[in-house]
C-alpha cells in the first residue's frame, strides 16, 4: 500500500483535469449557498452558466430575507436580464426533470418569460441513453467563479444548518412544509472555474449541437461574506458519463471511489444519499479485511426520497451493510442517520467524502450504480498528496471541515468534536461519545426485507450497472454475483 503522502488522483485514471484555484470553500446547506451564488450572479459581467439536474422557477433563493431574489427564481432571472441585457444567462437542465415545470401554471409563466427574454437561453438536455439522466449541479460565472456539488436550485432544497423543526421558511411554493435537508457544494475561483466552464460548454454542445465560446479576460471577486477554506490549491475534476452515440463511457468517479477506499489508512467520513453499488461495498469489505483496517463512517438518510426510490435503494443498502458487517473488520463500518431537535430525520442529499483528513471530494455522485456509470456526474477533489498541495496546511483545513460537519449533525461544537476525538482517537468512538438527545446521529439498524425489496435489490431493477442492462434485468448478473465477483478481483488488487 502506498504511503499517505502519495496522491490518489491521477489524470486519465480517475480524474479528467487538475487545475488551480486561487480560493475555494465548501458551502454547507442551501440557505448559505443560494444567498452566496445569487449575490455572485448579480455581480457577473458576461455570462451566468447553470448546468443541472433539476430546477424550479417558483422557489425563492432567500425565503428568510428580503431582496431582489426574495420572491422567486423566475423573477430573479428576469431582473438580472433587465439590469444587464448584454449579460447572457445560459441554463442547461435535464429534460425529464424540467418537463414537470410546464404542469405548474406559475412555473410555466416564468419559463415563458425566460423564453421571451433575449439574454436568457434555456435548453433541455436529452442527449443520453434512455433511462439515464443528466445529474451534474454546476454554476459557472464568467468562467472565473464556479460551484460544483450536490445542491440543485430546486424545490425542497433550502434549509439552514440548524435544520430546525417546523422552520416557517422550509416550505414548497405551494406552502407545504418539507423535511429538513442537508447538502454541500464547493465554490472555487480561478482556472478551475474555466475548466468547469469548458465541461459545461462541451455538455451544451452535446445537448444542443450549438457551440458556446469561452469568456475571455473576466475575473470575478471572491464573495466578501465567505472565508476561503483553501487558497492557491490544485483541484481535480472527476466525471461520469454513459456511452452515447459518438461519446465514450467515462467512469472516473467509480475508479476514484475504489482508489480512495483502497488507500484509506485511518478513516473515511462519507456523506451520501445512496449506498447500493456492490463494487463500492466490495471495496470497503476488502479494505476492512486487511491488517490495520480503517474506520468507515457513512452519514445517510434513513429512507430514500420517494416511495419507488426507497423500495429500490433502501433494501439494497440493507443487504450490502449486513454483508459488510458479516465479514472480517465489519465492526469498523457504521451508517448513521442525522435527526433534528424534535427527532425528525434530516434528509442527507450531500455527496462529500473526507479520507484521513488528506483527501476531500465534493460533487454530484451518489454511491449507486447510476452515478458510477449511467448518469452524467461531476465531482471536485482536493488531494493533499499532489506535490503542489503539500506543505500548505490543507490537512488542518480538512480536519476543521470534518469536525464542522460532525458537529452540525451531533448538535455540539467543533471544540467538543476535537476534544472527544483527542480522547477517544477513533471516529466511531467519538461519535458514540457525543451522541445524545435532540439533534444527533442515530445508528441505522438492521431490518428484514420485504419480498419486493429482496427481488428489486437482487436484480438491481432500478439501479443497473451498465446501459445495456437497462431493459434486461432478469438476465444480467445479480447483486450477489457482482458482490462475489468484485470481492475476488479486489483481493488481488488491494495492497498490491
Buried (B, 14 or more C-beta within 10 A) or exposed (E): BEEBEEBBBBEEEBBBBBBBBBBBBBBBBBBBBBBBBBBBBBEBBBBBBBBBBBBBBBBBBBBBEEBBBBBBBBBBBBBBBEEBEEBBBBBBBBBBBBEEBEEBEBBBBBBEBBEEBEBBBBBBBEBBBEBBBBBBBBBBBBBBBBBBBBBBBBBBBBBBBBBBBEBEBBBEBEEEEBBBBBBBBBBBBBBBBBBBBBBBBEBBEBBBEEEBEEBEEBEBEBBEEBEBBBBBBBBBBBBBBBBBEEBEEBBBBBBBBBBBBBBBBBBBBBBBBBBBBBBBBBBBBBBBBBEEBBBBBBBBBBBBBEEEBBBBBBBBBBBBBEBBBEBEBBEBBBBBBBBBBEEBBBBBBBBBBBBBBBBBBBBBBBBBBBBBBBBBBBBBBBBBBBEEBEEBEBBEBBBBBBBBBBBBBBBBEBEBBBBBBEEBEBBBBBBBBBBEEEBBBBEBEEEEBEEEBBBBBBBBBBBBBBBEBBEEBEEBBBBEEBBBBBBEEBBEEBEE
